[in-house]
Amino acid sequence: MNIACSRIWILPILVVFLAGCQSKPVRDPAFSPMEPVVPKASVQTNGSIYQAGFERSWFENVRARRVGDVLLVTLVENTEARHTNAGKVSKDTSSSITNPTLLGKPFSFAMPYIKGGDHSTLQSSLGSSHEFSGSGENTQNNEFSGSISVMVTDVLANGYLKVRGEKRISMTGGNEYIRVSGIVRPEDINTDNTIDSTKIADATLTYVGDGQNSMASQMGWIAKFFISALMPF
């Protein structure tokens, strides 16, 4: 019985030690490198030195244009947004009923069951007042700088290039992932085979992390419940 109890206490300790071990970055399969397209074997014809599909220009530039080519993306994202609103609503209501006059005398009746109601009248009044005011302000700033190499994954029918790339950085306390994907026009690629991230169409830029540092900045599930729509109060 004592041996079984000791094993039960050992299991949580092992879990704590395993959780503290540094894990390697996990590769996203969607961002795996693309293999260059292998040219089809040329059919031997009349012995000419030119073979279709195996040509290489002596004076071509270094800009990416084929599947498997590498392109350097310069991250120059800097956005700022601000939204402010204010509202105020007020409403006042007042209603009154004048006591009627019968035969030259104000109408009155006796209510013996109500204190002070011996000479009650029909005169009455009603009033209400409502007021609401509110304001809100939202400001957001985002800045993303650096560079990352991506790879051409497809060449579209119009000549545009679909690119995708991932950078994995392993540090103490967690891993960092930078992912970039989108569509690039060959005309926007600089002569040094670089392009700004602002010139990528349908761009997706992701900077996420995992491990201890990332978990420390996340809200716990109990705190999420108290600020969610499920909280009735």
HELIX and SHEET records of a PDB file:
HELIX    1   1 ASN A    2  GLY A   20  1                                  19    
HELIX    2   2 PRO A   29  PHE A   31  5                                   3    
HELIX    3   3 PRO A  186  ASP A  188  5                                   3    
HELIX    4   4 SER A  197  LYS A  199  5                                   3    
HELIX    5   5 GLN A  212  ALA A  216  1                                   5    
HELIX    6   6 TRP A  221  PHE A  226  1                                   6    
SHEET    1   A 6 THR A 194  ASP A 196  0                                        
SHEET    2   A 6 VAL A  70  ILE A  97  1                                        
SHEET    3   A 6 SER A 124  VAL A 155 -1                                        
SHEET    4   A 6 LEU A 161  MET A 171 -1                                        
SHEET    5   A 6 GLY A 174  VAL A 184 -1                                        
SHEET    6   A 6 ALA A 201  GLY A 211 -1                                        
SHEET    1   B 2 THR A 101  LEU A 102  0                                        
SHEET    2   B 2 LYS A 105  PRO A 106 -1                                        
END                                                                             
